[in-house]
Amino acid sequence: MLNKIVDQLNWRMAVKSFDNSKKLSDDQVDMLVETARLAPTSYGLQPIKLYVVSDEETKQKLFEAGYNQTQFSTASHVFVLAVRSELNKSDIDEQIKRSAKQQNVSEESLEGYKQALEQNILSMPKEMAFNWAAKQAYILLGMMISTATQADFDSSPMEGFSKEKFDQILGCDQEGYKSVVVLAAGYRDEEHSYGKKPKVRKTKEEFVKAI
């Protein structure tokens, strides 16, 4: 199992161009969605919304707002991770209601959890709270990359895009979210692939200090 995982990680690459004729199946898309949905976040708050884009016209708009990077237009699907632009008490109240319902307990029994959320989240300055939420999105991103790799299809994490334009195109801003990072997914274009080149990484001796 370990060798297979390492082999897959060596096979993985940040794809620069996808084969747009090859599409992810509904099951593969759902696999990435469920990976993101079930990923851990601090306090389990999930201050994140996942926008899944497969419409060609919308992908073209993202391509233009993404500085003409071909991943946006050629990927089978573009997964945009957006986070709450401003966390407030209603976010915490919704989390308490959700937790009580799904765990079949009373909201009153979650009072300690609620107080911890209010004290630690609502006390943050707005910019700090947004940066905290954005870090949670990167946990999801990492797990989605791993899932795609283990499922034998390609992905490319991307930060280089106009977040303001993405928010307008996808309507994130109208829903109280701001885009943070993107995962383009599909199948690499073998004719324009860097996958045959050796992966450049620090050696284990350079990278690890065992204590």
C-alpha positions as CSV (number, residue, x, y, z in Angstrom):
1,M,0.0,0.0,0.0
2,L,2.8,2.4,0.9
3,N,4.6,1.8,-2.3
4,K,1.4,2.4,-4.3
5,I,0.8,5.7,-2.5
6,V,4.4,6.9,-3.2
7,D,4.1,5.8,-6.8
8,Q,1.0,7.8,-7.2
9,L,2.5,10.9,-5.6
10,N,5.5,10.6,-8.0
11,W,3.0,10.3,-10.9
12,R,1.1,13.4,-9.8
13,M,1.9,16.7,-11.4
14,A,0.5,20.2,-11.4
15,V,-1.1,20.0,-14.8
16,K,-0.7,23.1,-17.0
17,S,-3.1,21.9,-19.7
18,F,-5.9,19.4,-19.6
19,D,-7.4,17.2,-22.4
20,N,-10.8,18.9,-22.6
21,S,-12.2,15.9,-24.5
22,K,-11.9,13.8,-21.4
23,K,-14.4,14.5,-18.7
24,L,-14.7,13.4,-15.1
25,S,-17.6,11.1,-14.3
26,D,-20.3,12.1,-11.9
27,D,-18.9,9.7,-9.4
28,Q,-15.4,11.3,-9.6
29,V,-16.9,14.7,-9.2
30,D,-18.9,13.6,-6.2
31,M,-15.8,11.9,-4.8
32,L,-14.0,15.3,-4.7
33,V,-17.1,17.1,-3.4
34,E,-17.4,14.6,-0.5
35,T,-13.7,14.8,0.2
36,A,-14.1,18.5,0.7
37,R,-17.3,18.2,2.6
38,L,-15.9,15.7,5.0
39,A,-12.5,17.3,5.5
40,P,-11.6,18.6,8.9
41,T,-11.9,22.3,9.8
42,S,-11.2,24.1,13.0
43,Y,-14.1,23.7,15.4
44,G,-15.9,21.8,12.6
45,L,-17.3,25.2,11.5
46,Q,-16.7,24.8,7.7
47,P,-16.7,28.5,6.9
48,I,-16.4,27.5,3.2
49,K,-18.5,27.0,0.1
50,L,-17.4,24.9,-2.8
51,Y,-18.3,26.1,-6.3
52,V,-18.2,23.3,-8.9
53,V,-17.9,24.6,-12.5
54,S,-18.3,22.5,-15.6
55,D,-20.2,24.9,-17.9
56,E,-17.9,25.7,-20.8
57,E,-19.1,29.3,-21.1
58,T,-18.5,29.9,-17.4
59,K,-15.1,28.2,-17.6
60,Q,-14.2,30.6,-20.4
61,K,-15.0,33.6,-18.2
62,L,-12.9,32.1,-15.4
63,F,-10.1,31.6,-18.0
64,E,-10.2,35.3,-18.8
65,A,-10.4,36.3,-15.1
66,G,-7.5,33.8,-14.4
67,Y,-5.0,35.6,-16.6
68,N,-5.6,33.3,-19.5
69,Q,-4.2,30.2,-17.8
70,T,-5.3,27.2,-19.8
71,Q,-6.2,25.1,-16.8
72,F,-9.3,27.1,-16.3
73,S,-10.6,26.5,-19.8
74,T,-9.4,23.0,-20.5
75,A,-10.1,21.3,-17.1
76,S,-13.1,19.0,-17.0
77,H,-14.2,20.8,-13.8
78,V,-13.0,23.8,-11.8
79,F,-13.5,23.6,-8.1
80,V,-13.5,27.1,-6.4
81,L,-13.0,27.2,-2.7
82,A,-14.5,30.3,-1.2
83,V,-14.8,31.3,2.5
84,R,-17.1,33.5,4.5
85,S,-16.2,37.1,3.9
86,E,-17.2,38.0,7.5
87,L,-18.1,35.4,10.2
88,N,-20.9,36.5,12.5
89,K,-23.2,35.1,15.2
90,S,-25.6,33.7,12.7
91,D,-22.9,31.3,11.4
92,I,-22.4,30.0,14.9
93,D,-26.1,29.7,15.6
94,E,-26.5,27.7,12.4
95,Q,-23.6,25.4,13.4
96,I,-25.2,24.8,16.8
97,K,-28.6,23.9,15.2
98,R,-26.8,21.7,12.7
99,S,-24.8,19.9,15.3
100,A,-27.8,19.3,17.6
101,K,-29.9,17.9,14.7
102,Q,-27.2,15.6,13.3
103,Q,-26.0,14.4,16.6
104,N,-29.5,14.1,18.0
105,V,-28.8,16.2,21.1
106,S,-30.3,19.4,22.5
107,E,-28.9,22.8,21.6
108,E,-28.7,23.5,25.4
109,S,-26.2,20.6,25.7
110,L,-23.9,22.4,23.2
111,E,-23.7,25.6,25.2
112,G,-20.0,25.1,26.0
113,Y,-19.2,24.5,22.3
114,K,-21.2,27.6,21.4
115,Q,-19.4,29.8,23.9
116,A,-16.0,28.6,22.7
117,L,-17.0,29.5,19.1
118,E,-18.3,32.9,20.1
119,Q,-15.3,33.7,22.3
120,N,-12.6,32.5,19.9
121,I,-14.2,33.3,16.5
122,L,-16.2,36.5,17.0
123,S,-13.5,38.1,19.0
124,M,-11.1,38.1,16.0
125,P,-10.6,41.2,14.0
126,K,-12.3,40.9,10.6
127,E,-9.1,40.4,8.6
128,M,-7.8,37.9,11.0
129,A,-11.0,35.9,10.9
130,F,-11.0,35.9,7.1
131,N,-7.3,34.6,7.1
132,W,-8.2,32.0,9.6
133,A,-11.1,30.8,7.4
134,A,-8.9,30.8,4.3
135,K,-6.4,28.4,6.1
136,Q,-9.3,26.0,6.5
137,A,-9.9,26.0,2.7
138,Y,-6.3,24.9,2.2
139,I,-6.9,21.8,4.3
140,L,-9.8,20.9,1.9
141,L,-7.6,21.6,-1.1
142,G,-4.8,19.3,0.1
143,M,-7.2,16.4,0.7
144,M,-8.9,17.0,-2.7
145,I,-5.5,16.8,-4.4
146,S,-4.7,13.5,-2.6
147,T,-8.1,12.0,-3.5
148,A,-7.7,12.9,-7.2
149,T,-4.2,11.4,-7.2
150,Q,-5.3,8.1,-5.6
151,A,-8.2,7.9,-8.0
152,D,-5.9,8.2,-11.0
153,F,-7.0,11.6,-12.4
154,D,-5.2,14.9,-12.5
155,S,-5.6,18.2,-10.6
156,S,-3.8,21.5,-10.4
157,P,-4.1,23.9,-7.4
158,M,-4.2,27.5,-8.4
159,E,-4.0,30.9,-6.7
160,G,-3.3,33.1,-9.7
161,F,-6.6,34.6,-10.6
162,S,-8.6,37.8,-10.0
163,K,-10.6,36.9,-6.9
164,E,-12.9,39.9,-7.3
165,K,-13.8,38.8,-10.9
166,F,-14.3,35.2,-9.8
167,D,-16.6,36.3,-7.1
168,Q,-18.7,38.3,-9.6
169,I,-18.8,35.5,-12.1
170,L,-19.8,32.9,-9.6
171,G,-21.9,35.1,-7.4
172,C,-19.8,34.4,-4.3
173,D,-20.0,38.0,-3.2
174,Q,-23.8,38.0,-3.2
175,E,-23.8,35.0,-0.9
176,G,-21.3,36.4,1.6
177,Y,-18.2,34.5,0.4
178,K,-14.9,35.3,-1.2
179,S,-12.9,33.0,-3.4
180,V,-9.6,31.9,-2.1
181,V,-8.1,29.0,-4.1
182,V,-9.0,26.8,-7.0
183,L,-8.5,23.1,-7.9
184,A,-8.7,22.4,-11.6
185,A,-9.4,18.7,-12.3
186,G,-9.5,16.4,-15.2
187,Y,-7.0,14.5,-17.3
188,R,-3.6,15.9,-18.4
189,D,-3.0,16.7,-22.0
190,E,-0.2,14.2,-22.8
191,E,1.1,16.3,-25.7
192,H,1.8,19.3,-23.4
193,S,2.7,17.4,-20.2
194,Y,5.7,17.8,-17.9
195,G,4.8,14.4,-16.3
196,K,7.7,12.6,-17.9
197,K,10.3,14.8,-16.3
198,P,11.7,13.8,-12.9
199,K,10.0,15.5,-9.9
200,V,12.3,18.0,-8.2
201,R,12.1,17.8,-4.5
202,K,14.5,18.1,-1.5
203,T,16.0,14.8,-0.4
204,K,14.6,13.2,2.7
205,E,17.8,14.1,4.6
206,E,17.3,17.8,3.6
207,F,13.6,17.8,4.3
208,V,13.3,15.9,7.6
209,K,14.7,16.4,11.0
210,A,13.8,13.5,13.3
211,I,13.9,14.4,17.0
